[in-house]
Amino acid sequence: MLEIPEALGRLDMNHNPVMDMSYLLLCKNITEIRIAVSNIPMIPSHITLLKRLSFLDLANTKITRVPKSILNLPYLQFLVVQNNAIPKEEADALKMDILNRQSKVTLLI
């Protein structure tokens, strides 16, 4: 099992065969997660536990949906989910939700 220090602030695991990011929910102080070009199939719904998260890069993974609750993260500024299998309707709904909330999140989809 992978041990990650609770105080971890940034994590860059791009280009790794990672298939699960739920273990990162233990990193309460993390601000930046980069797991692009991996085998991540989903964003855990409990991602909202990462209250300090400001940057999430999951480009070129295998995710098919983005939980709307992610927009409740108070410091989230960048959400990168390009080149995934997210249906156009869901991507459009996420964009509209960002606009309706007048969120400061930059979405790359």
Secondary structure as GFF3:
##gff-version 3
##sequence-region A 1 109
A	DSSP	beta_strand	10	12	.	.	.	ID=ss1
A	DSSP	three_ten_helix	22	26	.	.	.	ID=ss2
A	DSSP	beta_strand	32	34	.	.	.	ID=ss3
A	DSSP	three_ten_helix	45	49	.	.	.	ID=ss4
A	DSSP	beta_strand	55	57	.	.	.	ID=ss5
A	DSSP	three_ten_helix	68	72	.	.	.	ID=ss6
A	DSSP	beta_strand	78	80	.	.	.	ID=ss7
A	DSSP	alpha_helix	88	100	.	.	.	ID=ss8
A	DSSP	beta_strand	106	108	.	.	.	ID=ss9
###
